[in-house]
Amino acid sequence: MTGKPTFFSWLYQYMKSLNTRMLDLARRKTATAWLSFFAFIESIFFPIPVDPMLGIMVLARPHRFIFFAFITTFFSTLGGVVGWYLGHEMGIALIEWLGKTDEFQTVKAAFAKHGWMLILMGAFTPFPYKVTVISGGFLGVGLWPLIITSILGRGSRFLLVAAIIRYRANRPLATALVTLLLILIGFFWWLVSA
């Protein structure tokens, strides 16, 4: 039975096409500039994680995996600083504009309990980093704790993702890296939910 496409089917197709375009850009000579751009905007508002683009670039040039992880970390943290500033200056109006009011209420309760640790979790796990940095700015998390936790969290995550792809042929090492990644994600979820 075919009918009018639903909003969710349209959204799925739109996200799929965005992801395809990002992966296409990762294959170009200007890929490093695109990686920097997407790492920056993904930390503020862009809905697709930069990890697939990072992965394609590491596949294309595996010897540069540390460089790509560094570039992604740097520009993602820079975008996080902009998100923090927007949250600090605009607060709830920006959260409503992004359509993240439900997530914000959850984050607000968690910030009251965990403070800057939530930014570290948002930087490392699939939890929306953009929501945590904007909320951190709005809820008074300091800029330096944000920068330090973003570098630690984003750097660890992107370096692990890049290393997993770089060493995918070395099964014991790749398995150890994937295990470490999953353990760290689980640890951060446990830490915040405890």
Order of alpha helices (4+ residues) and beta strands (2+ residues): alpha-alpha-alpha-alpha-alpha-alpha-alpha-alpha-alpha-alpha
